[in-house]
Structure formats: C-alpha cells, structure tokens
Amino acid sequence: MFNKKEKPYTELLGKTNRIVEGTIIKGDIISKADFRLDGELIGNFQSMGKLVIGPTGSVTGDVSCKNADIEGKFNGTIIVAELLNIKSKASIQGDVTVGKLAVEPGADFSASCTMKESQNISSDGNES
C-alpha cells in the first residue's frame, strides 16, 4: 500500500529542477533530470540530462551533462556529450569538451576546446 517504486529515468524526461536567482549552493549536484540554474553553484554538477545556466546563473566547478545551454557565467571544466549552446551574453572560461558546439556572436569564450564524437555520460558523470 505504501510501497512506492522509484520512477524510471524515462518518466523524468520533460521535468526540470530549478535553482532560482539569489540562491547560492556550495557543493555538488547530481541529477538524472534536466536542470535550470539561475543562481550560483560553487561545486560540481553531473546530469544525464540538459543543463541550462540562465543569464543570472553562474557555475564555478566541473560539469558533466548530455546537453547544455549557457547564457550566464561558467568557470571550470565542462564535458557535454552532445550539444553545448553558448548564448551571446555568456562568459566561459576553462576547459571544454563537447560533441557539438554552437557559439553566438558576442559570447566571451576564453576556453580550450576539444570536440569529440558524441559520448555517453554514465550515472556517475564520467564519460564512457
């Protein structure tokens, strides 16, 4: 009666976690679902979904995810298995490894970049 089964990853698709502007997180985030960050993360982020860093969002640390859209600030190492989309107001510094890269004119992209074929991100955030 009270036994709840853990929802499979496929049921998490389309659901997004959200950290709002004015929130600061110091630590690591691990998520199977998509994630939108409009606050500040000082730490590492791992997801098998998509990460969106909004215009007021910032991340200082290491990121590993399937897809990413960055409109805010990022400083660290980011591994994106498929597409990294960098918006015109974004500021990226550090090391970037991607499957595909899209950079809008006006973005500050001061990073070393390595492009690889699409990679699988395991549940522990490591590429395989």
LOTI-229807 format. One record per residue: residue number from 1; y, x, z of N, C-alpha, C in turn. Coordinates in Angstrom, 2 decimals. Layout:
// residues N
<n=NUM, nY=Y, nX=X, nZ=Z, caY=Y, caX=X, caZ=Z, cY=Y, cX=X, cZ=Z>
...
***
This chain:
// residues 128
<n=1, nY=-1.19, nX=0.81, nZ=0.00, caY=0.00, caX=0.00, caZ=0.00, cY=1.26, cX=0.86, cZ=0.00>
<n=2, nY=1.28, nX=1.92, nZ=0.80, caY=2.46, caX=2.77, caZ=0.87, cY=2.28, cX=4.08, cZ=0.12>
<n=3, nY=1.15, nX=4.22, nZ=-0.54, caY=0.91, caX=5.46, caZ=-1.28, cY=1.68, cX=5.43, cZ=-2.59>
<n=4, nY=2.64, nX=6.33, nZ=-2.71, caY=3.41, caX=6.42, caZ=-3.95, cY=2.95, cX=7.65, cZ=-4.71>
<n=5, nY=2.65, nX=7.44, nZ=-5.97, caY=2.25, caX=8.56, caZ=-6.81, cY=3.51, cX=9.25, cZ=-7.31>
<n=6, nY=3.42, nX=10.58, nZ=-7.44, caY=4.54, caX=11.35, caZ=-7.98, cY=4.70, cX=10.97, cZ=-9.45>
<n=7, nY=5.94, nX=10.72, nZ=-9.86, caY=6.19, caX=10.33, caZ=-11.24, cY=5.98, cX=11.53, cZ=-12.16>
<n=8, nY=5.32, nX=11.31, nZ=-13.29, caY=5.16, caX=12.41, caZ=-14.23, cY=6.50, cX=12.80, cZ=-14.83>
<n=9, nY=6.56, nX=14.02, nZ=-15.35, caY=7.80, caX=14.54, caZ=-15.91, cY=8.36, cX=13.63, cZ=-17.00>
<n=10, nY=7.49, nX=12.99, nZ=-17.79, caY=7.95, caX=12.15, caZ=-18.88, cY=8.80, cX=10.99, cZ=-18.38>
<n=11, nY=8.57, nX=10.53, nZ=-17.16, caY=9.39, caX=9.44, caZ=-16.62, cY=10.74, cX=9.93, cZ=-16.14>
<n=12, nY=10.92, nX=11.25, nZ=-15.98, caY=12.19, caX=11.80, caZ=-15.56, cY=13.15, cX=11.96, cZ=-16.73>
<n=13, nY=12.62, nX=11.94, nZ=-17.95, caY=13.47, caX=12.11, caZ=-19.12, cY=14.53, cX=11.02, cZ=-19.16>
<n=14, nY=15.75, nX=11.39, nZ=-19.45, caY=16.83, caX=10.42, caZ=-19.50, cY=17.52, cX=10.24, cZ=-18.16>
<n=15, nY=16.99, nX=10.82, nZ=-17.10, caY=17.62, caX=10.74, caZ=-15.78, cY=18.29, cX=12.08, cZ=-15.50>
<n=16, nY=19.51, nX=12.03, nZ=-14.99, caY=20.29, caX=13.23, caZ=-14.81, cY=20.73, cX=13.38, cZ=-13.37>
<n=17, nY=20.48, nX=14.56, nZ=-12.78, caY=21.04, caX=14.90, caZ=-11.48, cY=22.49, cX=15.28, cZ=-11.71>
<n=18, nY=23.33, nX=15.08, nZ=-10.68, caY=24.76, caX=15.36, caZ=-10.86, cY=25.36, cX=15.95, cZ=-9.60>
<n=19, nY=26.10, nX=17.04, nZ=-9.77, caY=26.91, caX=17.64, caZ=-8.71, cY=28.36, cX=17.47, cZ=-9.14>
<n=20, nY=29.14, nX=16.77, nZ=-8.33, caY=30.50, caX=16.41, caZ=-8.74, cY=31.51, cX=17.49, cZ=-8.39>
<n=21, nY=32.68, nX=17.37, nZ=-9.01, caY=33.79, caX=18.29, caZ=-8.78, cY=34.15, cX=18.33, cZ=-7.30>
<n=22, nY=34.44, nX=19.53, nZ=-6.79, caY=34.78, caX=19.69, caZ=-5.39, cY=33.60, cX=20.05, cZ=-4.51>
<n=23, nY=32.39, nX=20.02, nZ=-5.07, caY=31.19, caX=20.38, caZ=-4.32, cY=30.82, cX=21.82, cZ=-4.62>
<n=24, nY=30.53, nX=22.59, nZ=-3.57, caY=30.10, caX=23.97, caZ=-3.72, cY=28.70, cX=24.10, cZ=-3.14>
<n=25, nY=27.77, nX=24.64, nZ=-3.94, caY=26.41, caX=24.86, caZ=-3.49, cY=26.15, cX=26.36, cZ=-3.50>
<n=26, nY=25.70, nX=26.87, nZ=-2.36, caY=25.30, caX=28.28, caZ=-2.27, cY=23.80, cX=28.28, cZ=-2.04>
<n=27, nY=23.06, nX=28.66, nZ=-3.08, caY=21.60, caX=28.63, caZ=-3.02, cY=21.03, cX=28.36, cZ=-4.39>
<n=28, nY=19.73, nX=28.16, nZ=-4.44, caY=19.04, caX=27.95, caZ=-5.71, cY=18.74, cX=26.48, cZ=-5.93>
<n=29, nY=18.77, nX=26.07, nZ=-7.21, caY=18.43, caX=24.70, caZ=-7.59, cY=17.26, cX=24.78, cZ=-8.55>
<n=30, nY=16.23, nX=23.97, nZ=-8.29, caY=15.08, caX=23.85, caZ=-9.19, cY=14.93, cX=22.36, cZ=-9.50>
<n=31, nY=14.92, nX=22.02, nZ=-10.79, caY=14.86, caX=20.62, caZ=-11.19, cY=14.00, cX=20.48, cZ=-12.44>
<n=32, nY=13.19, nX=19.43, nZ=-12.49, caY=12.44, caX=19.15, caZ=-13.71, cY=13.26, cX=18.29, cZ=-14.67>
<n=33, nY=14.24, nX=17.58, nZ=-14.14, caY=15.04, caX=16.66, caZ=-14.95, cY=16.33, cX=17.35, cZ=-15.43>
<n=34, nY=17.08, nX=16.64, nZ=-16.25, caY=18.38, caX=17.13, caZ=-16.72, cY=19.35, cX=17.21, cZ=-15.55>
<n=35, nY=20.39, nX=18.05, nZ=-15.71, caY=21.29, caX=18.32, caZ=-14.60, cY=22.71, cX=18.48, cZ=-15.13>
<n=36, nY=23.67, nX=17.82, nZ=-14.50, caY=25.09, caX=18.00, caZ=-14.84, cY=25.80, cX=18.57, cZ=-13.64>
<n=37, nY=26.55, nX=19.65, nZ=-13.87, caY=27.25, caX=20.34, caZ=-12.80, cY=28.75, cX=20.36, cZ=-13.09>
<n=38, nY=29.51, nX=19.62, nZ=-12.29, caY=30.96, caX=19.65, caZ=-12.39, cY=31.57, cX=20.37, cZ=-11.19>
<n=39, nY=30.72, nX=20.76, nZ=-10.24, caY=31.15, caX=21.52, caZ=-9.07, cY=30.86, cX=22.99, cZ=-9.28>
<n=40, nY=30.60, nX=23.71, nZ=-8.19, caY=30.38, caX=25.15, caZ=-8.25, cY=29.01, cX=25.48, cZ=-7.68>
<n=41, nY=28.25, nX=26.31, nZ=-8.40, caY=26.96, caX=26.81, caZ=-7.94, cY=27.03, cX=28.32, cZ=-7.82>
<n=42, nY=26.76, nX=28.82, nZ=-6.62, caY=26.64, caX=30.25, caZ=-6.41, cY=25.16, cX=30.47, cZ=-6.06>
<n=43, nY=24.39, nX=30.83, nZ=-7.05, caY=22.95, caX=30.94, caZ=-6.88, cY=22.26, cX=30.77, cZ=-8.22>
<n=44, nY=20.98, nX=30.56, nZ=-8.18, caY=20.18, caX=30.48, caZ=-9.40, cY=19.81, cX=29.03, cZ=-9.71>
<n=45, nY=19.58, nX=28.76, nZ=-11.00, caY=19.24, caX=27.41, caZ=-11.44, cY=18.05, cX=27.50, cZ=-12.39>
<n=46, nY=17.05, nX=26.64, nZ=-12.17, caY=15.88, caX=26.56, caZ=-13.04, cY=15.60, cX=25.11, cZ=-13.39>
<n=47, nY=15.36, nX=24.85, nZ=-14.67, caY=15.04, caX=23.48, caZ=-15.09, cY=14.22, cX=23.51, cZ=-16.36>
<n=48, nY=13.35, nX=22.51, nZ=-16.50, caY=12.62, caX=22.33, caZ=-17.75, cY=13.38, cX=21.35, cZ=-18.64>
<n=49, nY=14.56, nX=20.94, nZ=-18.21, caY=15.40, caX=20.02, caZ=-18.96, cY=16.68, cX=20.69, cZ=-19.43>
<n=50, nY=17.73, nX=19.88, nZ=-19.52, caY=19.02, caX=20.33, caZ=-20.04, cY=20.00, cX=20.53, cZ=-18.89>
<n=51, nY=20.79, nX=21.59, nZ=-18.96, caY=21.87, caX=21.84, caZ=-18.01, cY=23.20, cX=21.64, cZ=-18.73>
<n=52, nY=24.07, nX=20.83, nZ=-18.12, caY=25.43, caX=20.66, caZ=-18.62, cY=26.37, cX=21.17, cZ=-17.54>
<n=53, nY=27.18, nX=22.16, nZ=-17.89, caY=28.23, caX=22.64, caZ=-17.00, cY=29.52, cX=22.05, cZ=-17.53>
<n=54, nY=30.08, nX=21.09, nZ=-16.80, caY=31.28, caX=20.38, caZ=-17.22, cY=32.51, cX=21.26, cZ=-17.18>
<n=55, nY=33.67, nX=20.72, nZ=-17.60, caY=34.90, caX=21.52, caZ=-17.67, cY=35.37, cX=22.07, cZ=-16.33>
<n=56, nY=35.03, nX=21.41, nZ=-15.22, caY=35.41, caX=21.90, caZ=-13.90, cY=34.26, cX=22.64, cZ=-13.22>
<n=57, nY=33.12, nX=22.74, nZ=-13.88, caY=31.94, caX=23.37, caZ=-13.30, cY=31.93, cX=24.87, cZ=-13.46>
<n=58, nY=31.26, nX=25.54, nZ=-12.53, caY=31.07, caX=26.99, caZ=-12.65, cY=29.75, cX=27.40, cZ=-12.01>
<n=59, nY=29.12, nX=28.40, nZ=-12.61, caY=27.87, caX=28.94, caZ=-12.10, cY=28.00, cX=30.46, cZ=-12.04>
<n=60, nY=27.65, nX=31.01, nZ=-10.88, caY=27.55, caX=32.46, caZ=-10.72, cY=26.12, cX=32.73, cZ=-10.28>
<n=61, nY=25.31, nX=33.27, nZ=-11.18, caY=23.90, caX=33.50, caZ=-10.87, cY=23.07, cX=33.49, cZ=-12.13>
<n=62, nY=21.78, nX=33.30, nZ=-11.97, caY=20.84, caX=33.30, caZ=-13.08, cY=20.42, cX=31.87, cZ=-13.40>
<n=63, nY=20.34, nX=31.56, nZ=-14.71, caY=19.98, caX=30.22, caZ=-15.16, cY=18.83, cX=30.33, cZ=-16.15>
<n=64, nY=17.86, nX=29.42, nZ=-16.01, caY=16.75, caX=29.32, caZ=-16.94, cY=16.53, cX=27.83, cZ=-17.21>
<n=65, nY=16.65, nX=27.42, nZ=-18.49, caY=16.51, caX=26.00, caZ=-18.82, cY=16.10, cX=25.84, cZ=-20.28>
<n=66, nY=15.83, nX=24.59, nZ=-20.67, caY=15.39, caX=24.30, caZ=-22.03, cY=16.58, cX=24.27, cZ=-22.99>
<n=67, nY=17.64, nX=23.52, nZ=-22.62, caY=18.87, caX=23.41, caZ=-23.41, cY=20.05, cX=23.50, cZ=-22.46>
<n=68, nY=21.22, nX=23.88, nZ=-22.98, caY=22.41, caX=23.93, caZ=-22.14, cY=23.66, cX=23.67, cZ=-22.95>
<n=69, nY=24.59, nX=22.93, nZ=-22.35, caY=25.95, caX=22.75, caZ=-22.87, cY=26.88, cX=23.30, cZ=-21.80>
<n=70, nY=27.74, nX=24.24, nZ=-22.18, caY=28.65, caX=24.83, caZ=-21.21, cY=30.09, cX=24.59, cZ=-21.67>
<n=71, nY=30.85, nX=23.95, nZ=-20.78, caY=32.27, caX=23.71, caZ=-21.04, cY=33.12, cX=24.40, cZ=-19.97>
<n=72, nY=32.49, nX=24.76, nZ=-18.85, caY=33.18, caX=25.42, caZ=-17.74, cY=32.95, cX=26.92, cZ=-17.75>
<n=73, nY=32.72, nX=27.49, nZ=-16.55, caY=32.58, caX=28.94, caZ=-16.41, cY=31.14, cX=29.31, cZ=-16.03>
<n=74, nY=30.69, nX=30.41, nZ=-16.61, caY=29.37, caX=30.94, caZ=-16.29, cY=29.46, cX=32.45, cZ=-16.18>
<n=75, nY=28.87, nX=33.01, nZ=-15.13, caY=28.82, caX=34.45, caZ=-14.95, cY=27.43, cX=34.82, cZ=-14.42>
<n=76, nY=26.66, nX=35.53, nZ=-15.23, caY=25.31, caX=35.90, caZ=-14.81, cY=24.39, cX=36.07, cZ=-16.00>
<n=77, nY=23.13, nX=35.77, nZ=-15.78, caY=22.10, caX=35.86, caZ=-16.82, cY=21.60, cX=34.45, cZ=-17.12>
<n=78, nY=21.60, nX=34.08, nZ=-18.38, caY=21.13, caX=32.75, caZ=-18.77, cY=20.06, cX=32.89, cZ=-19.85>
<n=79, nY=18.95, nX=32.17, nZ=-19.63, caY=17.87, caX=32.10, caZ=-20.61, cY=17.72, cX=30.64, cZ=-21.01>
<n=80, nY=17.97, nX=30.36, nZ=-22.29, caY=17.87, caX=28.99, caZ=-22.81, cY=16.79, cX=29.00, cZ=-23.89>
<n=81, nY=15.72, nX=28.24, nZ=-23.65, caY=14.57, caX=28.24, caZ=-24.55, cY=14.93, cX=27.74, cZ=-25.95>
<n=82, nY=15.80, nX=26.73, nZ=-26.03, caY=16.11, caX=26.16, caZ=-27.33, cY=17.58, cX=26.39, cZ=-27.69>
<n=83, nY=18.48, nX=25.42, nZ=-27.42, caY=19.87, caX=25.50, caZ=-27.89, cY=20.86, cX=25.67, cZ=-26.75>
<n=84, nY=21.72, nX=26.68, nZ=-26.88, caY=22.87, caX=26.86, caZ=-25.99, cY=24.10, cX=26.50, cZ=-26.78>
<n=85, nY=24.83, nX=25.49, nZ=-26.31, caY=26.03, caX=25.00, caZ=-26.97, cY=27.23, cX=25.36, cZ=-26.09>
<n=86, nY=28.10, nX=26.22, nZ=-26.59, caY=29.25, caX=26.68, caZ=-25.82, cY=30.50, cX=26.01, cZ=-26.38>
<n=87, nY=31.14, nX=25.21, nZ=-25.53, caY=32.32, caX=24.44, caZ=-25.94, cY=33.57, cX=25.33, cZ=-25.99>
<n=88, nY=34.65, nX=24.83, nZ=-26.59, caY=35.85, caX=25.62, caZ=-26.84, cY=36.56, cX=26.10, cZ=-25.57>
<n=89, nY=36.42, nX=25.39, nZ=-24.45, caY=37.10, caX=25.80, caZ=-23.23, cY=36.21, cX=26.59, cZ=-22.27>
<n=90, nY=35.00, nX=26.92, nZ=-22.71, caY=34.04, caX=27.63, caZ=-21.86, cY=34.39, cX=29.10, cZ=-21.72>
<n=91, nY=33.93, nX=29.69, nZ=-20.60, caY=34.07, caX=31.11, caZ=-20.36, cY=32.70, cX=31.64, cZ=-19.93>
<n=92, nY=32.10, nX=32.51, nZ=-20.73, caY=30.76, caX=33.03, caZ=-20.49, cY=30.83, cX=34.55, cZ=-20.34>
<n=93, nY=30.27, nX=35.04, nZ=-19.23, caY=30.19, caX=36.48, caZ=-19.02, cY=28.79, cX=36.81, cZ=-18.52>
<n=94, nY=28.22, nX=37.90, nZ=-19.01, caY=26.90, caX=38.31, caZ=-18.54, cY=25.93, cX=38.55, cZ=-19.67>
<n=95, nY=24.68, nX=38.15, nZ=-19.46, caY=23.61, caX=38.34, caZ=-20.44, cY=23.06, cX=36.98, cZ=-20.86>
<n=96, nY=22.90, nX=36.80, nZ=-22.16, caY=22.46, caX=35.52, caZ=-22.71, cY=21.22, cX=35.76, cZ=-23.58>
<n=97, nY=20.18, nX=34.96, nZ=-23.36, caY=19.00, caX=34.96, caZ=-24.22, cY=18.77, cX=33.52, cZ=-24.65>
<n=98, nY=18.76, nX=33.28, nZ=-25.96, caY=18.67, caX=31.91, caZ=-26.47, cY=17.72, cX=31.82, cZ=-27.66>
<n=99, nY=17.31, nX=30.59, nZ=-27.95, caY=16.60, caX=30.30, caZ=-29.18, cY=17.61, cX=30.09, cZ=-30.30>
<n=100, nY=18.61, nX=29.24, nZ=-30.03, caY=19.69, caX=28.97, caZ=-30.99, cY=21.01, cX=28.96, cZ=-30.22>
<n=101, nY=22.08, nX=29.35, nZ=-30.89, caY=23.38, caX=29.46, caZ=-30.25, cY=24.46, cX=28.79, cZ=-31.09>
<n=102, nY=25.28, nX=27.97, nZ=-30.45, caY=26.43, caX=27.35, caZ=-31.12, cY=27.66, cX=27.62, cZ=-30.25>
<n=103, nY=28.67, nX=28.27, nZ=-30.84, caY=29.89, caX=28.61, caZ=-30.11, cY=31.08, cX=28.00, cZ=-30.83>
<n=104, nY=31.82, nX=27.13, nZ=-30.13, caY=33.01, caX=26.53, caZ=-30.72, cY=34.16, cX=27.53, cZ=-30.70>
<n=105, nY=35.05, nX=27.47, nZ=-31.70, caY=36.22, caX=28.34, caZ=-31.71, cY=37.05, cX=28.14, cZ=-30.44>
<n=106, nY=37.53, nX=29.25, nZ=-29.87, caY=38.35, caX=29.18, caZ=-28.67, cY=37.59, cX=29.54, cZ=-27.41>
<n=107, nY=36.26, nX=29.55, nZ=-27.47, caY=35.46, caX=29.88, caZ=-26.29, cY=35.60, cX=31.36, cZ=-25.97>
<n=108, nY=35.55, nX=31.68, nZ=-24.67, caY=35.53, caX=33.07, caZ=-24.20, cY=34.07, cX=33.46, cZ=-24.02>
<n=109, nY=33.52, nX=34.19, nZ=-24.98, caY=32.12, caX=34.58, caZ=-24.95, cY=32.05, cX=36.10, cZ=-24.83>
<n=110, nY=32.08, nX=36.60, nZ=-23.59, caY=32.05, caX=38.03, caZ=-23.31, cY=30.70, cX=38.38, cZ=-22.71>
<n=111, nY=29.67, nX=38.29, nZ=-23.52, caY=28.30, caX=38.48, caZ=-23.02, cY=27.48, cX=39.21, cZ=-24.06>
<n=112, nY=26.44, nX=39.89, nZ=-23.58, caY=25.45, caX=40.43, caZ=-24.51, cY=24.50, cX=39.29, cZ=-24.84>
<n=113, nY=24.14, nX=39.16, nZ=-26.11, caY=23.34, caX=38.02, caZ=-26.53, cY=22.10, cX=38.48, cZ=-27.29>
<n=114, nY=20.96, nX=37.90, nZ=-26.91, caY=19.70, caX=38.15, caZ=-27.60, cY=19.17, cX=36.81, cZ=-28.07>
<n=115, nY=18.84, nX=36.72, nZ=-29.35, caY=18.27, caX=35.49, caZ=-29.88, cY=16.79, cX=35.69, cZ=-30.12>
<n=116, nY=16.00, nX=34.76, nZ=-29.60, caY=14.55, caX=34.79, caZ=-29.77, cY=14.09, cX=33.45, cZ=-30.27>
<n=117, nY=12.88, nX=33.41, nZ=-30.81, caY=12.32, caX=32.12, caZ=-31.20, cY=12.21, cX=31.25, cZ=-29.96>
<n=118, nY=12.19, nX=29.95, nZ=-30.15, caY=12.10, caX=29.02, caZ=-29.02, cY=11.00, cX=29.45, cZ=-28.08>
<n=119, nY=11.34, nX=29.44, nZ=-26.79, caY=10.42, caX=29.88, caZ=-25.76, cY=10.08, cX=28.71, cZ=-24.87>
<n=120, nY=8.95, nX=28.79, nZ=-24.21, caY=8.60, caX=27.78, caZ=-23.22, cY=9.06, cX=28.25, cZ=-21.86>
<n=121, nY=9.68, nX=27.36, nZ=-21.11, caY=10.09, caX=27.67, caZ=-19.74, cY=9.07, cX=27.05, cZ=-18.82>
<n=122, nY=8.41, nX=27.86, nZ=-18.03, caY=7.40, caX=27.34, caZ=-17.10, cY=8.07, cX=26.70, cZ=-15.91>
<n=123, nY=7.30, nX=26.02, nZ=-15.10, caY=7.84, caX=25.31, caZ=-13.95, cY=8.45, cX=26.25, cZ=-12.92>
<n=124, nY=8.12, nX=27.55, nZ=-12.99, caY=8.74, caX=28.49, caZ=-12.07, cY=9.98, cX=29.14, cZ=-12.68>
<n=125, nY=10.37, nX=28.68, nZ=-13.88, caY=11.60, caX=29.13, caZ=-14.51, cY=11.46, cX=30.36, cZ=-15.36>
<n=126, nY=10.27, nX=30.93, nZ=-15.46, caY=10.06, caX=32.13, caZ=-16.25, cY=9.70, cX=31.76, cZ=-17.67>
<n=127, nY=10.13, nX=32.61, nZ=-18.61, caY=9.78, caX=32.34, caZ=-19.99, cY=8.34, cX=32.72, cZ=-20.23>
<n=128, nY=7.70, nX=32.01, nZ=-21.16, caY=6.32, caX=32.34, caZ=-21.49, cY=6.10, cX=32.31, cZ=-22.98>
***
